Amino acid sequence: MREYLLTLCVTAAVTYLLTGPVRKFAIAAGAMPEIRARDVHREPTPRLGGIAMFFGLCAGLLVASHLANLNQVFEKSNEPRALLSGAAVIWLIGVLDDKFEIDALIKLGAQMIAAGVMVMQGLTILWLPIPTVGTVALTQWQGTLLTVALVVITINAVNFVDGLDGLAAGMVCIAAAAFFMYAYRIWYSYGIEAAAPATLFAAILMGMCVGFLPHNMHPARIFMGDSGSMLIGLVLAAGAISITGQVDPDNLFGGSERSTVHGMVPIYIPLLMPLTIIAIPAADLILAIVRRTWRGQSPFAADRGHLHHRLLEVGHSHSRAVLIMYFWSALIAFGALAYSVNSASMWIVLGVVFLSAIGLLLLLLPRFTPRAPRWAESFVPPRYRRRKVLPEAEQAVATEDTTGGVPAEGQEPEHRTPVAVGVSGVNGATAVGPRSRTAR
């Protein structure tokens, strides 16, 4: 565990320290696109944050290759080299897209090429654990097609959810943490060495996200861009492919040991766990494709109908929308992790149901518009305080103060319609429209 923590810390430190210089480079290179209609941020922000994340990935793999225990992963498996090769391909395409806006079909082809590069070097799905059936071996073509499909879906799912400051990096970090605990338990608790690469990938992925998040939290100073979102999506997919298609308890164990493994890790958990860690991004991806196709648009056409956009429209602030997405990602990922430890416990099911109810309450919170009692108004934010009704004389004085003086003779006094808190396009926390600029 100490070597994994060291790898994680080195990856996070390199990513964090390089993000500042990368931001200056992005500004100098002009990688600061204009504000688009679907964007939530209000100022042009540099991209290319994926450059720092890629060098963090390289640093993590380099340190791990020189550690005593983790060095065996590089000696007995070619998967770390396969990951680095595929990551380099997808990262280069992402950098070019952040600067020159590459066509969506070209990016899709590059994603398939990156997946093919990893398949050629051995990072592929060999078999699938299917419930009530067991372990099913796949042919070379079946494994290749399934691997490429999983990589492309995961990359685009992470890319689609990258719409708010700190959202994609935080959600992927939560998913990587749950995945690391699952893979680490399979490797060290049961001695299944085929889970070692996935454990290393999850630790490095956590380091990449942790190192980048301080620069990307709201208000973000730099965006990861496609060079970062596609990169962390590929690393996440690589770990899922490794532990799903490489770990086979039926072939590795027999007798009582196999029964023990199946008792603690049901045969369908290796198939379920990779799906749960991308459940929210995958749901957003599917909904986006259905929505755009229904409207007669291209599935790659950008819009403002993603889950995080809907949270802003409901009335959540930027930070609260991100935290709600964090909450649901953690609930699904760690709920599946707890189920893999003890699938017969009713307390786990009840806990997940209770937390889901809390999550639904948080989603509907702006609909309730709660108001604090009079005695507690000084301890809560202004949006929870009761509005005081002013007399007509005080309202006239307030109107003069807001307009800068008494209206001129013959001019109607300006009446301003009060705006509810949380409406998009009004305050800085939930604005999704263009920023109003005043002449100086």
C-alpha positions in Angstrom: 0.0 0.0 0.0 2.9 2.4 0.8 4.2 2.1 -2.8 0.8 2.8 -4.2 0.5 5.9 -2.0 4.0 7.0 -3.1 3.0 6.6 -6.8 -0.2 8.5 -6.2 1.6 11.3 -4.5 4.3 11.6 -7.2 1.6 11.7 -9.9 -0.4 14.3 -8.1 2.6 16.4 -7.3 3.9 16.4 -10.9 0.4 17.2 -12.3 -0.1 20.0 -9.8 3.3 21.6 -10.3 3.0 21.5 -14.1 -0.5 22.9 -14.4 0.6 26.4 -13.6 3.3 26.5 -16.4 0.9 24.7 -18.7 -1.7 27.5 -18.1 0.8 30.2 -19.1 1.7 28.1 -22.2 -2.0 27.7 -23.2 -2.5 31.5 -22.9 0.6 32.2 -25.0 -0.5 29.6 -27.6 -4.0 31.1 -27.8 -5.8 28.0 -26.6 -8.5 30.1 -25.0 -11.7 29.8 -27.1 -14.5 32.3 -27.0 -17.5 31.8 -24.8 -20.0 29.5 -26.5 -23.8 29.4 -26.0 -23.6 26.1 -24.1 -20.7 27.2 -21.8 -21.3 27.9 -18.1 -18.1 29.9 -17.4 -18.2 33.7 -18.1 -14.6 34.4 -18.9 -12.3 32.9 -21.6 -10.4 30.2 -19.8 -7.3 28.4 -21.1 -7.4 24.7 -22.0 -4.6 22.2 -22.4 -4.7 21.0 -18.8 -4.3 17.5 -20.2 -0.7 18.2 -20.8 0.1 18.4 -17.1 -2.1 15.3 -16.5 -0.2 13.3 -19.2 3.2 14.1 -17.7 1.8 13.1 -14.3 0.8 9.8 -15.8 4.3 9.3 -17.2 5.9 10.2 -13.9 3.6 7.7 -12.0 4.5 4.9 -14.4 8.2 5.8 -14.2 8.2 5.8 -10.4 6.2 2.5 -10.2 8.6 0.8 -12.5 11.5 1.4 -10.1 9.7 0.2 -6.9 10.4 -3.2 -5.6 6.8 -4.7 -5.6 5.3 -2.7 -8.4 8.2 -3.5 -10.7 6.8 -6.9 -11.1 3.8 -5.5 -12.9 6.1 -4.2 -15.7 8.1 -7.5 -15.8 5.1 -9.9 -16.0 2.7 -7.8 -18.0 2.8 -5.6 -21.0 -0.3 -3.7 -20.0 1.4 -0.6 -18.6 3.3 -0.1 -21.9 0.0 -0.6 -23.7 -1.7 2.0 -21.6 1.1 4.5 -22.2 1.0 4.0 -26.0 -2.7 4.4 -26.2 -2.6 7.4 -23.8 0.0 9.1 -26.0 -2.2 8.7 -29.1 -5.3 10.1 -27.5 -3.4 12.9 -25.7 -1.9 14.2 -29.0 -5.3 14.3 -30.7 -6.7 16.0 -27.6 -4.0 18.7 -27.7 -4.7 19.4 -31.3 -8.4 19.6 -30.7 -8.0 22.0 -27.8 -6.0 24.3 -30.1 -7.6 23.8 -33.6 -11.1 22.3 -32.9 -10.8 18.9 -34.8 -13.9 17.4 -36.3 -15.8 15.0 -34.1 -15.5 12.1 -36.6 -11.7 12.5 -36.7 -11.6 12.4 -32.9 -13.8 9.2 -32.9 -11.4 7.6 -35.4 -8.4 8.6 -33.1 -10.2 7.0 -30.1 -10.6 3.8 -32.0 -6.9 3.9 -33.1 -5.8 4.4 -29.5 -7.9 1.4 -28.4 -6.5 -0.6 -31.2 -2.9 0.2 -30.1 -3.7 -1.1 -26.6 -5.3 -4.2 -28.0 -2.2 -5.0 -30.2 0.0 -4.9 -27.1 -2.2 -7.2 -25.0 -4.6 -5.0 -23.2 -7.8 -6.6 -24.3 -10.8 -8.5 -23.0 -10.2 -12.3 -23.1 -13.3 -13.5 -21.4 -16.5 -12.2 -19.7 -18.0 -13.3 -16.4 -21.7 -13.6 -17.2 -24.3 -14.3 -14.4 -25.9 -17.7 -14.3 -23.6 -18.8 -17.1 -20.1 -18.4 -15.8 -16.9 -17.4 -17.6 -17.3 -17.2 -21.3 -14.1 -17.1 -23.5 -14.1 -14.7 -26.4 -12.6 -15.0 -29.8 -9.9 -12.5 -30.8 -12.3 -10.5 -32.9 -15.0 -10.5 -30.3 -12.5 -9.3 -27.6 -11.1 -6.6 -29.9 -14.5 -5.2 -30.8 -15.7 -5.2 -27.2 -12.5 -3.6 -26.0 -12.6 -0.8 -28.6 -16.3 -0.2 -27.9 -15.7 0.0 -24.1 -12.8 2.5 -24.6 -14.8 4.7 -27.0 -17.9 4.7 -24.8 -15.9 5.5 -21.6 -13.9 8.3 -23.3 -17.0 10.0 -24.6 -18.9 9.5 -21.4 -16.2 11.4 -19.4 -15.9 14.0 -22.2 -19.6 14.7 -22.1 -19.7 15.1 -18.4 -16.9 17.7 -18.4 -19.1 20.7 -18.4 -18.6 22.3 -14.9 -15.5 23.3 -13.0 -14.1 20.3 -11.3 -16.9 18.0 -12.3 -15.1 15.4 -14.6 -11.9 15.3 -12.5 -13.8 14.8 -9.3 -16.2 12.2 -10.6 -13.4 10.2 -12.2 -11.3 10.5 -9.0 -14.2 9.1 -6.9 -14.7 6.2 -9.4 -10.9 5.5 -9.4 -10.9 5.4 -5.6 -13.7 2.8 -5.5 -12.1 0.9 -8.3 -8.7 0.9 -6.5 -10.1 -0.6 -3.3 -11.8 -3.3 -5.4 -8.7 -4.2 -7.4 -6.4 -4.0 -4.4 -8.5 -6.4 -2.5 -8.5 -8.9 -5.3 -4.8 -8.7 -5.7 -3.5 -8.7 -2.2 -6.3 -10.5 -0.4 -6.5 -13.4 -2.8 -3.2 -13.3 -4.6 -4.7 -12.8 -8.1 -1.7 -11.1 -9.8 -3.8 -10.4 -12.9 -5.4 -7.6 -10.9 -2.1 -5.8 -10.3 -2.1 -3.6 -13.5 -5.7 -2.4 -12.8 -4.7 -1.5 -9.2 -1.7 0.5 -10.5 -3.8 2.3 -13.1 -6.4 3.3 -10.5 -3.8 4.7 -8.2 -2.2 6.8 -11.0 -5.6 8.0 -12.2 -6.4 9.2 -8.7 -3.1 11.1 -8.6 -3.8 12.8 -12.0 -7.2 14.0 -10.8 -6.1 15.1 -7.3 -3.2 17.1 -8.7 -5.4 18.9 -11.3 -8.5 19.6 -9.1 -7.0 22.5 -7.1 -6.6 24.4 -10.4 -9.9 23.3 -11.8 -12.3 23.9 -8.9 -14.8 26.7 -9.3 -13.9 29.3 -10.4 -11.5 27.3 -12.6 -8.2 28.9 -13.7 -7.7 26.2 -16.4 -9.7 23.5 -18.1 -8.4 20.0 -18.8 -9.9 20.2 -22.4 -10.3 17.2 -24.6 -6.6 16.4 -24.0 -7.4 15.8 -20.4 -11.0 14.4 -20.5 -10.2 11.8 -23.2 -7.0 10.9 -21.4 -8.6 10.1 -18.0 -11.4 8.4 -19.8 -8.9 6.1 -21.5 -7.1 5.3 -18.3 -10.4 4.5 -16.6 -11.3 2.2 -19.4 -7.9 0.5 -19.3 -8.4 -0.4 -15.7 -11.9 -1.8 -16.3 -10.7 -3.8 -19.3 -7.8 -5.2 -17.4 -9.7 -6.5 -14.4 -12.8 -7.6 -16.4 -11.1 -9.5 -19.2 -7.9 -10.6 -17.5 -9.0 -11.8 -14.0 -10.6 -15.3 -14.2 -11.2 -16.9 -10.8 -12.4 -20.1 -12.4 -9.1 -20.8 -14.1 -6.8 -19.4 -11.3 -8.4 -21.3 -8.4 -10.1 -24.5 -7.7 -11.9 -26.3 -4.9 -12.4 -24.4 -1.7 -10.3 -21.4 -2.8 -12.6 -20.8 -5.8 -15.6 -21.1 -3.5 -14.1 -18.5 -1.2 -13.4 -16.1 -4.0 -16.9 -16.5 -5.4 -18.4 -16.0 -1.9 -16.6 -12.7 -1.4 -16.4 -11.5 -5.0 -19.5 -12.8 -7.0 -18.7 -13.8 -10.5 -20.6 -10.9 -12.0 -19.0 -8.2 -9.8 -16.0 -7.9 -12.2 -18.5 -7.1 -14.9 -20.7 -4.9 -12.8 -18.0 -2.8 -11.1 -16.6 -1.2 -14.3 -20.1 -0.3 -15.3 -20.9 1.4 -12.0 -17.9 3.6 -12.0 -19.1 5.2 -15.3 -22.8 5.0 -14.5 -23.5 8.7 -14.3 -21.4 9.7 -17.3 -22.7 6.8 -19.4 -26.3 7.8 -18.5 -25.6 11.3 -19.6 -24.1 10.0 -22.9 -27.1 7.8 -23.7 -29.5 10.6 -22.9 -27.6 13.0 -25.1 -27.5 10.7 -28.0 -31.3 9.9 -27.7 -32.1 13.6 -27.3 -30.1 14.8 -30.3 -31.2 12.0 -32.5 -34.8 12.7 -31.6 -34.4 16.3 -32.7 -32.8 15.3 -36.0 -29.4 16.5 -34.9 -26.0 14.7 -35.0 -25.2 12.8 -31.9 -22.0 14.8 -31.7 -23.8 18.2 -31.9 -23.2 20.1 -28.6 -26.1 21.4 -26.6 -27.1 22.4 -23.1 -29.2 19.4 -22.1 -26.6 17.5 -20.0 -27.3 16.5 -16.5 -25.2 19.3 -15.0 -27.0 21.9 -17.2 -30.3 20.6 -15.9 -29.2 21.0 -12.3 -28.3 24.6 -13.0 -31.7 25.2 -14.6 -33.5 23.7 -11.6 -31.9 26.4 -9.5 -28.8 24.8 -8.0 -25.6 26.9 -7.8 -22.5 25.8 -9.7 -20.8 24.4 -6.6 -23.9 22.6 -5.3 -24.5 21.0 -8.8 -21.0 19.6 -8.8 -21.3 18.3 -5.2 -24.6 16.6 -6.1 -23.0 14.8 -9.0 -20.1 13.8 -6.7 -22.6 12.4 -4.3 -24.4 10.2 -6.8 -21.1 9.0 -8.3 -19.8 8.0 -4.8 -23.1 6.3 -3.9 -23.2 4.1 -7.0 -19.4 3.3 -7.0 -19.0 2.6 -3.3 -22.4 0.9 -3.1 -21.2 -1.6 -5.7 -17.9 -2.0 -3.8 -19.7 -2.7 -0.5 -21.9 -5.2 -2.3 -18.8 -7.0 -3.6 -17.5 -7.4 -0.1 -20.7 -8.8 1.4 -23.5 -9.4 -1.1 -25.8 -11.0 1.6 -25.9 -8.0 4.0 -29.3 -6.3 4.2 -27.7 -3.3 5.9 -25.9 -2.4 2.7 -29.1 -2.4 0.7 -30.9 -0.3 3.3 -27.9 2.1 3.5 -28.0 2.6 -0.3 -31.8 3.2 -0.2 -31.4 5.7 2.6 -28.6 7.6 0.9 -30.6 7.6 -2.4 -33.5 9.2 -0.6 -31.1 11.9 0.7 -29.8 12.4 -2.9 -33.3 12.9 -4.2 -34.0 15.4 -1.5 -30.9 17.3 -2.5 -32.0 17.3 -6.1 -35.4 18.8 -5.3 -34.1 21.3 -2.8 -34.6 24.4 -4.9 -38.2 23.4 -5.4 -38.9 23.6 -1.6 -37.4 27.1 -1.2 -37.0 26.7 2.6 -37.1 29.7 4.8 -35.4 29.9 8.2 -37.2 31.2 11.3 -36.7 34.8 12.3 -34.3 34.0 15.2 -32.0 32.0 12.9 -31.8 34.4 9.9 -28.5 35.8 11.0 -26.9 32.3 10.8 -28.0 31.2 7.4 -27.3 32.4 3.8 -29.5 35.3 2.5 -31.4 33.0 0.1 -33.0 31.2 3.2 -34.1 34.4 4.9 -37.6 35.7 4.7 -38.2 38.8 2.6 -39.4 41.8 4.5 -42.2 43.9 3.1 -41.2 47.6 3.1 -43.8 50.5 3.4 -44.4 52.5 0.2 -42.2 55.4 1.5 -39.3 53.1 2.1 -39.8 51.4 -1.3 -39.5 54.9 -3.0 -36.3 55.6 -1.1 -34.9 52.2 -2.1 -35.8 52.9 -5.7 -34.0 56.2 -5.7 -30.9 54.5 -4.2 -30.8 51.7 -6.8 -31.3 54.1 -9.7 -28.8 56.7 -8.5 -31.2 59.5 -7.7 -34.7 60.8 -8.3 -36.1 60.3 -11.8 -36.1 63.3 -14.1 -39.3 65.3 -14.7 -41.7 63.5 -17.0 -39.8 60.3 -16.8 -41.3 57.2 -15.4 -39.6 55.7 -12.4 -37.8 52.5 -13.2 -39.5 49.4 -11.8 -37.2 46.4 -11.4 -38.8 43.0 -11.3 -37.3 41.0 -8.4 -35.5 37.9 -9.6 -35.5 34.7 -7.6 -32.3 33.3 -6.5 -30.9 30.4 -8.6 -32.3 31.5 -11.9 -29.7 30.9 -14.6 -28.3 33.9 -16.3 -28.7 36.1 -13.2 -26.0 35.6 -10.6 -22.4 34.5 -11.0 -23.0 31.1 -9.5 -25.6 29.9 -11.9 -25.1 32.1 -15.0 -25.2 30.2 -18.2 -25.7 33.0 -20.6 -23.3 35.6 -22.0 -21.8 38.1 -19.6 -23.2 41.6 -19.8 -20.5 44.2 -20.4 -20.9 47.9 -19.5 -19.1 50.7 -21.4 -16.5 52.6 -19.6 
